[in-house]
Amino acid sequence: MQVVNKHSIKVSTDFSPTPGARVYEDGDDSGQEFYDRCLKAAFQAALDENETLVVDLDDTEGYATSFLDEAFVRLVRDFGKDIVLDHIEIISFEEPDWIEEVKSYINEAE
């Protein structure tokens, strides 16, 4: 099931069906690359319109925890925890635990 929203990212189609590890040096499709290529601009666009960015994690081959940590902690560092929490919705019908995992990275970010 795909959720359609004015501001949304579906990782499997907008970035890669095979997300990699943490940073560029770790190989293809890293969390850093996802942040740089997709997440940051999409979040900024949603924020500019006081909307919520929906990030759909389904339909990939899975995630390294380092990928999720890197992408979403970078978001907090650039925009602030409260702003991120107010303007992002993480969804996963396949693996609902990913939602809580991403939320924990956001909440624990400095």
Helices and strands as residue ranges (DSSP letters): E 8-10, I 11-15, G 24-26, H 31-34, I 35-39, H 40-48, E 53-56, H 65-79, H 81-87, E 88-91, H 97-108
